C-alpha cells in the first residue's frame, strides 16, 4: 500500500488512539483478526484513520464477549444488521449472567 498521500499512524500511535496496548495489535495481526493498512520496508506496521471505526466496532463487540471466531466472520462482511444482532445476543447473555450473580448475592 502506498503511504505517501495518506496520513498514517504508527502501531504505537494507533494503539494509544484506540486505547489498547501495541501487543494487542500485534496479536490481532498474527491471528488475522485486524491487520495494519500496510508494512514499510523495515517491517514497521502502519494504520490509517479509516481503520479506527472498524477497530472501535471490534472493541465494542469484544467487550460484549463476542468470540474471536465470530469477530472474524463479522469483520469479513460487516453490516449494521449483523452488528445489532450480535450485540443483542451478547446483551441477553450478559443479562442472564447478571441475574445469576444477583441470585448468588442474595
PyMOL CGO cylinders between C-alpha atoms (Angstrom):
from pymol import cmd
from pymol.cgo import CYLINDER

trace = [
    CYLINDER, 0.00, 0.00, 0.00, 1.26, 3.46, -0.82, 0.3, 1, 1, 1, 1, 1, 1,
    CYLINDER, 1.26, 3.46, -0.82, 1.86, 5.55, 2.24, 0.3, 1, 1, 1, 1, 1, 1,
    CYLINDER, 1.86, 5.55, 2.24, 2.85, 8.79, 0.51, 0.3, 1, 1, 1, 1, 1, 1,
    CYLINDER, 2.85, 8.79, 0.51, -0.52, 10.56, 0.21, 0.3, 1, 1, 1, 1, 1, 1,
    CYLINDER, -0.52, 10.56, 0.21, -2.31, 9.10, 3.20, 0.3, 1, 1, 1, 1, 1, 1,
    CYLINDER, -2.31, 9.10, 3.20, -1.85, 10.25, 6.79, 0.3, 1, 1, 1, 1, 1, 1,
    CYLINDER, -1.85, 10.25, 6.79, -0.90, 7.16, 8.74, 0.3, 1, 1, 1, 1, 1, 1,
    CYLINDER, -0.90, 7.16, 8.74, -0.27, 6.17, 12.32, 0.3, 1, 1, 1, 1, 1, 1,
    CYLINDER, -0.27, 6.17, 12.32, 2.47, 4.01, 13.74, 0.3, 1, 1, 1, 1, 1, 1,
    CYLINDER, 2.47, 4.01, 13.74, 1.46, 0.98, 15.77, 0.3, 1, 1, 1, 1, 1, 1,
    CYLINDER, 1.46, 0.98, 15.77, 2.12, 2.91, 18.97, 0.3, 1, 1, 1, 1, 1, 1,
    CYLINDER, 2.12, 2.91, 18.97, 0.13, 5.93, 17.83, 0.3, 1, 1, 1, 1, 1, 1,
    CYLINDER, 0.13, 5.93, 17.83, -2.81, 3.79, 16.72, 0.3, 1, 1, 1, 1, 1, 1,
    CYLINDER, -2.81, 3.79, 16.72, -2.72, 1.76, 19.94, 0.3, 1, 1, 1, 1, 1, 1,
    CYLINDER, -2.72, 1.76, 19.94, -2.72, 4.93, 22.01, 0.3, 1, 1, 1, 1, 1, 1,
    CYLINDER, -2.72, 4.93, 22.01, -5.53, 6.45, 19.97, 0.3, 1, 1, 1, 1, 1, 1,
    CYLINDER, -5.53, 6.45, 19.97, -7.82, 3.41, 20.35, 0.3, 1, 1, 1, 1, 1, 1,
    CYLINDER, -7.82, 3.41, 20.35, -6.78, 2.65, 23.94, 0.3, 1, 1, 1, 1, 1, 1,
    CYLINDER, -6.78, 2.65, 23.94, -5.05, -0.71, 23.63, 0.3, 1, 1, 1, 1, 1, 1,
    CYLINDER, -5.05, -0.71, 23.63, -1.51, -2.00, 24.04, 0.3, 1, 1, 1, 1, 1, 1,
    CYLINDER, -1.51, -2.00, 24.04, 0.67, -2.40, 20.98, 0.3, 1, 1, 1, 1, 1, 1,
    CYLINDER, 0.67, -2.40, 20.98, 0.85, -6.11, 21.79, 0.3, 1, 1, 1, 1, 1, 1,
    CYLINDER, 0.85, -6.11, 21.79, -2.90, -6.35, 21.21, 0.3, 1, 1, 1, 1, 1, 1,
    CYLINDER, -2.90, -6.35, 21.21, -2.46, -5.02, 17.68, 0.3, 1, 1, 1, 1, 1, 1,
    CYLINDER, -2.46, -5.02, 17.68, 0.44, -7.41, 17.07, 0.3, 1, 1, 1, 1, 1, 1,
    CYLINDER, 0.44, -7.41, 17.07, -1.67, -10.32, 18.31, 0.3, 1, 1, 1, 1, 1, 1,
    CYLINDER, -1.67, -10.32, 18.31, -4.71, -9.34, 16.24, 0.3, 1, 1, 1, 1, 1, 1,
    CYLINDER, -4.71, -9.34, 16.24, -2.45, -9.11, 13.18, 0.3, 1, 1, 1, 1, 1, 1,
    CYLINDER, -2.45, -9.11, 13.18, -0.95, -12.54, 13.94, 0.3, 1, 1, 1, 1, 1, 1,
    CYLINDER, -0.95, -12.54, 13.94, -4.36, -14.23, 14.18, 0.3, 1, 1, 1, 1, 1, 1,
    CYLINDER, -4.36, -14.23, 14.18, -5.72, -12.34, 11.14, 0.3, 1, 1, 1, 1, 1, 1,
    CYLINDER, -5.72, -12.34, 11.14, -8.38, -10.53, 13.13, 0.3, 1, 1, 1, 1, 1, 1,
    CYLINDER, -8.38, -10.53, 13.13, -7.26, -6.95, 12.45, 0.3, 1, 1, 1, 1, 1, 1,
    CYLINDER, -7.26, -6.95, 12.45, -4.47, -6.19, 10.01, 0.3, 1, 1, 1, 1, 1, 1,
    CYLINDER, -4.47, -6.19, 10.01, -2.47, -2.98, 9.64, 0.3, 1, 1, 1, 1, 1, 1,
    CYLINDER, -2.47, -2.98, 9.64, -3.02, -0.96, 6.49, 0.3, 1, 1, 1, 1, 1, 1,
    CYLINDER, -3.02, -0.96, 6.49, 0.47, -1.93, 5.44, 0.3, 1, 1, 1, 1, 1, 1,
    CYLINDER, 0.47, -1.93, 5.44, 4.08, -2.52, 6.34, 0.3, 1, 1, 1, 1, 1, 1,
    CYLINDER, 4.08, -2.52, 6.34, 7.10, -0.48, 5.48, 0.3, 1, 1, 1, 1, 1, 1,
    CYLINDER, 7.10, -0.48, 5.48, 10.29, -1.94, 4.05, 0.3, 1, 1, 1, 1, 1, 1,
    CYLINDER, 10.29, -1.94, 4.05, 11.76, -2.01, 7.56, 0.3, 1, 1, 1, 1, 1, 1,
    CYLINDER, 11.76, -2.01, 7.56, 8.83, -4.20, 8.70, 0.3, 1, 1, 1, 1, 1, 1,
    CYLINDER, 8.83, -4.20, 8.70, 7.08, -1.48, 10.72, 0.3, 1, 1, 1, 1, 1, 1,
    CYLINDER, 7.08, -1.48, 10.72, 3.31, -1.66, 10.55, 0.3, 1, 1, 1, 1, 1, 1,
    CYLINDER, 3.31, -1.66, 10.55, 1.17, 1.39, 9.93, 0.3, 1, 1, 1, 1, 1, 1,
    CYLINDER, 1.17, 1.39, 9.93, -2.52, 2.12, 10.29, 0.3, 1, 1, 1, 1, 1, 1,
    CYLINDER, -2.52, 2.12, 10.29, -4.87, 4.69, 8.80, 0.3, 1, 1, 1, 1, 1, 1,
    CYLINDER, -4.87, 4.69, 8.80, -7.51, 6.87, 10.40, 0.3, 1, 1, 1, 1, 1, 1,
    CYLINDER, -7.51, 6.87, 10.40, -10.11, 4.99, 8.35, 0.3, 1, 1, 1, 1, 1, 1,
    CYLINDER, -10.11, 4.99, 8.35, -9.31, 1.85, 10.38, 0.3, 1, 1, 1, 1, 1, 1,
    CYLINDER, -9.31, 1.85, 10.38, -10.33, 3.45, 13.68, 0.3, 1, 1, 1, 1, 1, 1,
    CYLINDER, -10.33, 3.45, 13.68, -14.04, 2.87, 13.08, 0.3, 1, 1, 1, 1, 1, 1,
    CYLINDER, -14.04, 2.87, 13.08, -13.52, -0.83, 12.31, 0.3, 1, 1, 1, 1, 1, 1,
    CYLINDER, -13.52, -0.83, 12.31, -11.32, -1.26, 15.34, 0.3, 1, 1, 1, 1, 1, 1,
    CYLINDER, -11.32, -1.26, 15.34, -13.82, 0.54, 17.58, 0.3, 1, 1, 1, 1, 1, 1,
    CYLINDER, -13.82, 0.54, 17.58, -16.55, -1.81, 16.37, 0.3, 1, 1, 1, 1, 1, 1,
    CYLINDER, -16.55, -1.81, 16.37, -14.29, -4.77, 17.06, 0.3, 1, 1, 1, 1, 1, 1,
    CYLINDER, -14.29, -4.77, 17.06, -13.59, -3.46, 20.58, 0.3, 1, 1, 1, 1, 1, 1,
    CYLINDER, -13.59, -3.46, 20.58, -17.29, -2.94, 21.30, 0.3, 1, 1, 1, 1, 1, 1,
    CYLINDER, -17.29, -2.94, 21.30, -18.16, -6.48, 20.29, 0.3, 1, 1, 1, 1, 1, 1,
    CYLINDER, -18.16, -6.48, 20.29, -15.17, -7.88, 22.16, 0.3, 1, 1, 1, 1, 1, 1,
    CYLINDER, -15.17, -7.88, 22.16, -16.24, -6.10, 25.36, 0.3, 1, 1, 1, 1, 1, 1,
    CYLINDER, -16.24, -6.10, 25.36, -19.64, -7.76, 24.98, 0.3, 1, 1, 1, 1, 1, 1,
    CYLINDER, -19.64, -7.76, 24.98, -17.92, -11.13, 24.93, 0.3, 1, 1, 1, 1, 1, 1,
    CYLINDER, -17.92, -11.13, 24.93, -18.16, -11.94, 21.22, 0.3, 1, 1, 1, 1, 1, 1,
    CYLINDER, -18.16, -11.94, 21.22, -15.66, -14.67, 20.38, 0.3, 1, 1, 1, 1, 1, 1,
    CYLINDER, -15.66, -14.67, 20.38, -12.64, -14.11, 18.14, 0.3, 1, 1, 1, 1, 1, 1,
    CYLINDER, -12.64, -14.11, 18.14, -14.08, -16.51, 15.54, 0.3, 1, 1, 1, 1, 1, 1,
    CYLINDER, -14.08, -16.51, 15.54, -17.39, -14.64, 15.46, 0.3, 1, 1, 1, 1, 1, 1,
    CYLINDER, -17.39, -14.64, 15.46, -15.50, -11.36, 15.12, 0.3, 1, 1, 1, 1, 1, 1,
    CYLINDER, -15.50, -11.36, 15.12, -13.50, -12.70, 12.19, 0.3, 1, 1, 1, 1, 1, 1,
    CYLINDER, -13.50, -12.70, 12.19, -16.73, -13.73, 10.50, 0.3, 1, 1, 1, 1, 1, 1,
    CYLINDER, -16.73, -13.73, 10.50, -18.34, -10.35, 11.17, 0.3, 1, 1, 1, 1, 1, 1,
    CYLINDER, -18.34, -10.35, 11.17, -15.35, -8.32, 10.01, 0.3, 1, 1, 1, 1, 1, 1,
    CYLINDER, -15.35, -8.32, 10.01, -15.21, -10.23, 6.72, 0.3, 1, 1, 1, 1, 1, 1,
    CYLINDER, -15.21, -10.23, 6.72, -18.69, -8.96, 5.82, 0.3, 1, 1, 1, 1, 1, 1,
    CYLINDER, -18.69, -8.96, 5.82, -19.67, -6.08, 8.10, 0.3, 1, 1, 1, 1, 1, 1,
    CYLINDER, -19.67, -6.08, 8.10, -23.21, -4.82, 8.12, 0.3, 1, 1, 1, 1, 1, 1,
    CYLINDER, -23.21, -4.82, 8.12, -25.36, -2.94, 10.59, 0.3, 1, 1, 1, 1, 1, 1,
    CYLINDER, -25.36, -2.94, 10.59, -27.98, -5.68, 10.89, 0.3, 1, 1, 1, 1, 1, 1,
    CYLINDER, -27.98, -5.68, 10.89, -25.36, -8.30, 11.82, 0.3, 1, 1, 1, 1, 1, 1,
    CYLINDER, -25.36, -8.30, 11.82, -23.78, -5.92, 14.36, 0.3, 1, 1, 1, 1, 1, 1,
    CYLINDER, -23.78, -5.92, 14.36, -27.13, -5.28, 16.06, 0.3, 1, 1, 1, 1, 1, 1,
    CYLINDER, -27.13, -5.28, 16.06, -27.92, -8.99, 16.07, 0.3, 1, 1, 1, 1, 1, 1,
    CYLINDER, -27.92, -8.99, 16.07, -24.57, -9.89, 17.66, 0.3, 1, 1, 1, 1, 1, 1,
    CYLINDER, -24.57, -9.89, 17.66, -24.87, -7.09, 20.23, 0.3, 1, 1, 1, 1, 1, 1,
    CYLINDER, -24.87, -7.09, 20.23, -28.40, -8.17, 21.17, 0.3, 1, 1, 1, 1, 1, 1,
    CYLINDER, -28.40, -8.17, 21.17, -27.35, -11.82, 21.54, 0.3, 1, 1, 1, 1, 1, 1,
    CYLINDER, -27.35, -11.82, 21.54, -24.48, -10.84, 23.82, 0.3, 1, 1, 1, 1, 1, 1,
    CYLINDER, -24.48, -10.84, 23.82, -26.70, -8.49, 25.82, 0.3, 1, 1, 1, 1, 1, 1,
    CYLINDER, -26.70, -8.49, 25.82, -29.06, -11.40, 26.58, 0.3, 1, 1, 1, 1, 1, 1,
    CYLINDER, -29.06, -11.40, 26.58, -26.08, -13.48, 27.76, 0.3, 1, 1, 1, 1, 1, 1,
    CYLINDER, -26.08, -13.48, 27.76, -24.84, -10.63, 29.96, 0.3, 1, 1, 1, 1, 1, 1,
    CYLINDER, -24.84, -10.63, 29.96, -28.31, -10.09, 31.45, 0.3, 1, 1, 1, 1, 1, 1,
    CYLINDER, -28.31, -10.09, 31.45, -28.56, -13.78, 32.32, 0.3, 1, 1, 1, 1, 1, 1,
    CYLINDER, -28.56, -13.78, 32.32, -25.14, -13.65, 33.96, 0.3, 1, 1, 1, 1, 1, 1,
    CYLINDER, -25.14, -13.65, 33.96, -26.14, -10.57, 35.97, 0.3, 1, 1, 1, 1, 1, 1,
    CYLINDER, -26.14, -10.57, 35.97, -29.30, -12.34, 37.17, 0.3, 1, 1, 1, 1, 1, 1,
    CYLINDER, -29.30, -12.34, 37.17, -27.26, -15.38, 38.14, 0.3, 1, 1, 1, 1, 1, 1,
    CYLINDER, -27.26, -15.38, 38.14, -24.81, -13.23, 40.11, 0.3, 1, 1, 1, 1, 1, 1,
    CYLINDER, -24.81, -13.23, 40.11, -27.65, -11.36, 41.82, 0.3, 1, 1, 1, 1, 1, 1,
    CYLINDER, -27.65, -11.36, 41.82, -29.14, -14.69, 42.92, 0.3, 1, 1, 1, 1, 1, 1,
    CYLINDER, -29.14, -14.69, 42.92, -25.78, -15.74, 44.34, 0.3, 1, 1, 1, 1, 1, 1,
    CYLINDER, -25.78, -15.74, 44.34, -25.51, -12.42, 46.16, 0.3, 1, 1, 1, 1, 1, 1,
    CYLINDER, -25.51, -12.42, 46.16, -28.95, -12.89, 47.76, 0.3, 1, 1, 1, 1, 1, 1,
]
cmd.load_cgo(trace, "trace")
